[in-house]
Structure formats: structure tokens, C-alpha cells
Amino acid sequence: MKVRATAYNSLRAQTDKDPNITAWGDTLKPGMKAIAISRDLLDSGLRYNMEITIEGLEGKYIVMDKMQGRWTKKIDIYMGEDVSKAREWGNKKVTIHWTPVVE
């Protein structure tokens, strides 16, 4: 699936009063390969704690956070406290892959 991808950091200015706690209650730590997803992607089969791959990036990323409801078809890649790395990433279109859960 093609989505818009940005990056975020554990900073109050970018999140809320507790920038290390996700919407699902997990604690983020620099170095984790975590992403936040727009809530509409839950309807597309993405789930909490699911592993995804992002074309152009190495390894697997874990769905650990949800974005505010105003965003659609978007992921936010967690980049710890490295603001320059997040700014360098910018805002781009990427393709993500995951294995659907069979219920």
C-alpha cells in the first residue's frame, strides 16, 4: 500500500504531555523501530503490534501508536529524540507491506 510517511520524535512539541507514551500505552525508547498510523489504516488491516516493512528502510517496524483523526493514509516513523534525522526524512510517499491477520 502506498502511504504518506513523515517522522516524529519524543518531544512534547510534537506529541502531548507525555511524549514517550503511545496511544496504546506503550513506552517508546530511542532506537525502537516503531510507527504511528493514521486511524483509517486500521480499516485496511493494520493492527496494533503488527510488523510492517517500509520500502527504502531496513528491517521491520512495529505499529505502536495511532495518529490524530485528521490524518488519512499516513504513517509517522519514530526517530527517538533525533530531530535532525526526522527533518532529513521529511515527508514522502512510500510503499508499506504487511501480512494480513487471518481471523
C-alpha positions, 0 to 999 in steps of 0.5 A, a space after each residue: 500500500 502506498 502511504 504518506 510517511 513523515 517522522 516524529 520524535 519524543 518531544 512534547 512539541 510534537 506529541 502531548 504531555 507525555 511524549 514517550 507514551 503511545 496511544 496504546 500505552 506503550 513506552 517508546 525508547 530511542 532506537 525502537 523501530 516503531 510507527 504511528 498510523 493514521 486511524 483509517 489504516 486500521 480499516 485496511 488491516 493494520 493492527 496494533 503490534 503488527 510488523 510492517 516493512 517500509 520500502 527504502 528502510 531496513 528491517 521491520 517496524 512495529 505499529 505502536 501508536 495511532 495518529 490524530 483523526 485528521 490524518 488519512 493514509 499516513 504513517 509517522 516513523 519514530 526517530 527517538 529524540 533525533 530531530 535532525 534525522 526526522 527533518 532529513 526524512 521529511 515527508 514522502 510517499 512510500 510503499 508499506 507491506 504487511 501480512 494480513 491477520 487471518 481471523 
